[in-house]
Amino acid sequence: MYKTEAGPAAPPARSGGGLDRFFRISERGSTYGREVRGGIATFFTMAYILVLNPIILGSAKDKFGDQLDPAQLATATALVAAVMTVVMGVGGNLPLALAAGLGLNAVVAFQIAPLMAWDDAMGLVVLEGLLICVLVMTGLREAVMHAIPQPLKQAISVGIGLFIAFIGFVDAGFVTRIPDAANTTVPVQLGTGTLSGWPILVFCLGVLVTIVLLARKVKGAILISIVLMTLLSIVINALADVKSWGLTTPALPDNPVAAPDFGLLGQFDLLGAFGQVTVLTVVLLIFTLILSDFFDTMGTVVGVTAEAGLLDERGQVPGLSRVLLIDGAAAVAGGAASSSSATTYVESAAGVGEGARTGFASLVTGGLFALALFFTPLLTMVPMQAASPALVAVGFLMMTQVRHIEWDRYDVAIPAFLTITVMPFTYSITNGIGAGFVAYVVIKACLGRAREVHWLLWGTAALFLAYFAISPLQMLLGVK
């Protein structure tokens, strides 16, 4: 999810009827044409999620070895994005679009699903969304936001970026785990020692194409790269003898249009996770989801709204409570549809750059997502090697926040470093957040500055400490 530069503000336009007044199009100096262009731009800059979300969630197995169907995931992803983006347009009247969150889906796929069944994991996503709604309505969302130091928030984003990039390298086969790790000096290696095969070539070319497009600030760079590499994969698959592409073999479907498969809707168990793992683990997993969603949304909403020049005289987002409530509802919808938690996308800034200033642009974006419901055969023929470069690119874009961390302040830099590195090195977002929180509290206490730590952070660090020490604690308490 990356940011684009906003274009100049549109000149005031004349009122154009009830629809114009409802969305305040003329009042905000926009036009129907700008709103439509903005909505289209936003869709094409974030449409990659229709490919990536099924690949990320579809490539993971739950505790029982089950996998989600890619076609059903594509349908669920498009449906939630369409419905919640329209709701944001009507209810929030801001040019903001929502879809399954990158980073959030990685938490669900690689951290939560291996511990339980898929419906239990999606139940946790629903719980996370409900809790966010409660936090918004009680005003606690802002309180929790202020409790966690900004460097740790930034480090969480950076760590998730590295984790996503690592997943991209592994899924494409660029990085593999050495089978006889006990007899070697390193746990991972480049390919099988060397890079070989057409699929790896597609991935490498995809990475180069993506980074060049990003460097040239081409709008829709990630989506363009996915499309180009998919087309190349189809040609290679037709002409060359490729042993395996992995989960998805690139081949044109007999019919690119198909009726949506809504088989995943409603497949969640709200309290099922409590029967699979300890209560402490459930609490920490939900907390991880909330953290990943919580602060990304706050930064995105404020940043995109400011870019559109819509902040009020106090520098606040108009109707912020409604916007945050809709974002929380999107998390509930994502879990209920098994597409992972949906959140507000910073790619909305692309629409702002085209002149969008109102929720009417979100209606356009949502309508395009609804249209995509009928093209799932095209979305599910994308091989991992064509989509994984996007994960690497997203990892880079999330990594850029590392520049805001004050590395000469060891009391925040060391916890930030642990947060960033522990995530990819342990293949766990939860572990990274926990390591950073515990380190921050311990360092502050040992420096005699314990009062600088918010009580909410003390409580969270205590939970994470118990999480890391769960095995000796269970033995101490005689719990199996």
Disulfide bonds with the S-S distance in Angstrom:
none
